[in-house]
Amino acid sequence: KRKVGVLEAQISSDAESGKPRDPISETALHDIEQLRDDLTQGIEHFFQFSFYVTFYTTSEEELERLTATVESTFGSMLIYTKRAFFQSEQGFNSTLPICNDELLITFNMSTSPIASSFPFTSAELTSDNGILYGINRHNNSLILFDRFSLQNANAVIFATSGAGKSYAVKLEILRSMMLGTDVLVIDPEMEYKYLSDAVGGTYVNISLASQAKINPFDLPRPTGEAVSVEDIIRSAVITLKGLLRLMLGKLTTAEDSILDRALLETYAKKDIVPGADLSAVEPPVLQDFQDVLEGMEGTGDLVVRLKKYTEGTFAGLLNSTTTVKVDNQMVTFSVRDLEDELRPMAIYTIVNYIWNVVRSERKKRVLVIDEAWWLMQAEDSAKFIFALVKRCRKYYLGVTTITQDVNDFLTSPYGQAIVTNSALQLLLKQSPASIDLIGRVFLLTQAEKYLLLESGRGEGIFFAGQKHAAIQVVASYTEDQIVTTDPKQLLQIEEAKREFRESREGGG
């Protein structure tokens, strides 16, 4: 009341003497009145607040340097600091986790500013069902969650190389499978082979010389849904045009129109037309599409570019009927043996094939796309993944997108849209070059950004809907042996397996 009276008198005096209005005094008066109203209504409460910091170092010089750095950081945020001279013991005791304040240096603060001093407002991040993602680093509670209980089951994982992102994803896969979830993985570096073998999964190696083939012209099998064949064909043509733009490069408007007509005619030659029974027809292959193009006028350049994939160096990849079957609880597609030029096309084709399977039979599934930045490099593949992330919920599918190239991913408009449409987010250790961008996208505080910069392997921040908490990914000994990506540990496991085989052969 006394402060309000002083400010009102000052403002009134300035007005009577003809002085210009003082916005600082007016703002202060407004803030005080707003706080008084909030206190009266019970929206805010007053507390005595103390904030102490203790530093630990191995030398006096390092202690002085660290203290000066922290004082400078606080000063940049307009926070005045004072050293506890002649009260070091009381200061140390006050920062022990026994809640005993021996310094008793307090000042009054309302609820809102005090709340802003806590970086993690979610005390617990757990539910009655789901799988274990890790341990809350602030209170050691378990982070248990069912991703399918959120508004969507999609997830994004961002981390630097070696921060433990593949380790965390493999743990989620292993634990999800225990609850009956089917898992599909796109594996660019053959990191999931050992896990696939351990759980009896199917491992499909996609390469130019491989017997495993996927036909990009495949269509989803008919289901009980009221989806017309015309809509299915139209969707397939749009998807194939995206793939052809990856294969053939930039297209003119005329070439785009020609491809549209040629694709429809290619399907029509196989009796795939509106009203057809899709279960009774065989889809065309890339060679059929080339034959149709050759019979059209003004397509010479398109045919020349396409022949590289039907007769040339890359003929073994996309010009065949599908030989792959997704009839296992875990199916992994490896593209490690493909040239970098072919990887975006192969991943695009694999994702489209998986999408057809998902739409043909609705069941609880998770699709893991590792090193997703491959698909963010081209607009068509980025747009396709974004459309998949948006639509997958109605087919009981959750898409996990993983990348270490955070800047490439988030500077794409589709990359940011994928983050927005992913209710589950895991941020592990980040690099200084990407932390500001991460902070803007995920609305992180300075403390949270610092936590990500200083995190160890498997440490980070876990987001589930509107809640988030600091996480430490943990595994049992058996799980660790299955999902580890540490080269040294993998060599030890291989050596142990070799010795075991030799001992059995020697004993036999």
Secondary structure, DSSP 8 states (H G I E B T S, - for coil): -HHHHHHHHHHHHHHHTT----HHHHHHHHHHHHHHHHHHHTS--EEEE--------SSHHHHHHHHHHHHHHHHHTT------TT-HHHHHHHTSTT---SS---EEEEHHHHHTT-S---S----SSSEEEEEETTT--EEEE-GGGSS---EEEE--TTSSHHHHHHHHHHHHHHTT-EEEEEETTS-SHHHHHHTT-EEEE--SS-S----TT------SS---HHHHHHHHHHHHHHHHHHHH----HHHHHHHHHHHHHHHHHTT--TT--GGGS----HHHHHHHHHTSTT-HHHHHHHGGGTTSTTHHHHSS-------SSEEEEE-TTS-TTTHHHHHHHHHHHHHHHHHHS---EEEEETTTHHHHSSHHHHHHHHHHHHHGGGGTEEEEEEES-HHHHHTSHHHHHHHHT-SEEEEE---HHHHHHHHHHHT--HHHHHHHHH--TTEEEEEETTEEEEEE----HHHHHHH---HHHHHHHHHHHHHHHHHHHHH-
